[in-house]
Amino acid sequence: MASSLDTLLRDIRACRQCEDALGFEPRPFVAASSTAKMLIIGQAPGSKVHASGIGWDDDSGDRLRGWLGLDKAAFYDVTKVAQMPSGFCYPGKASGGDKPPRPECAPRWHAPLLEQMPELRLTLLVGQYAQKRYLPRGFAPNLTETVRRWRDAPDGLFPLPHPAWRSRLWMAKHPWFEDEVLPELRRRVAAALD
């Protein structure tokens, strides 16, 4: 008999709520297990993830894994690391990048998914969409200040910038991220997955 989580994952992957708005066949992405210790909440799958069905299957994923100090085997071990985007489907292109995550997904799917992952110790809030949803209102005025205030985040939450190619420019302007944030991030990731 399928577990509640298996049923929920099947329902998410079969969701077509945003199909008319997207204008193409949705391919919802999620990776979760009831034993996951760490959750990555990002923005939405990019075009490469839409094609492959594998989360963070692009340059930004390589950068994120570097930040976390995880190899691909550990990162994709769904029994330990879950992935739940703010929007489960690739939203399409906009000028300067992808469109924002579809707004239907998080209200419909996040709470039921979180209920099915009782072992979570650390949740990474990657980018402004996840941060706005899960950090207290008014936590910080912008992404840079949100990341700078990582120590003030509620227990178990860790805000990060999105690891897109632009993050290299951002990191060059904010060396404290590499000097202060990344060592603590790696320590917390290792502790969560231990």
Steps between C-alpha positions, in 0.01 A plus 500: 500500500637843407589738780341842535825653377507274193143605419581867555809484277299327228230770526759780476666344197161460332391860576398705198351800682724752323502342152286769337713777650825333395399426144698173500485161670584536870757266650478555876820425688531394862729262688403398853504218750372458853860451619644820345711703741553805280260683269597733218228747407601680183316704240380281213658247268696651211477379143773237551320358804174506304669290232685259731261472793800526735509792746789744484624321186687804368783741578312651792471151649875452468552830681246412771663162562834679533353738756357209697813287481302209353579276207223392262449165676427668834301786345270265310453251785129565545497306827704789643451804273158612378430763235180702494497802266283805559344418162517137390495563125735682270326839462640594159735773383481870571737778403815456706423147618213274595157620604419495872375173650132431439303624803267198520754243616617603846153563648372172361792263563751630755310438826397144410857421395650645816264287709643191331863589585514488882877442520607834348780670690602771252310687230694705246305798364666555163401833348245766579183298428575238765622766742187713464283197563681356802675784681306738726343797325744791496798275582724705271448755220671302223676176417848623592388610846300180544809290432715731714256436789519120470577476874163662579294258292257280694648174620557251222475754216801624304460771230723489192523695178406316185817335362444617141798630303426849633580380850872513414466875450297527820762301695777725370314801646426320827810305609344439843281234334796281414695586815223474761188340357634207297707343782197509734271376224727200439517429873122506530451285191744241631331502842154466348599207280712323764 
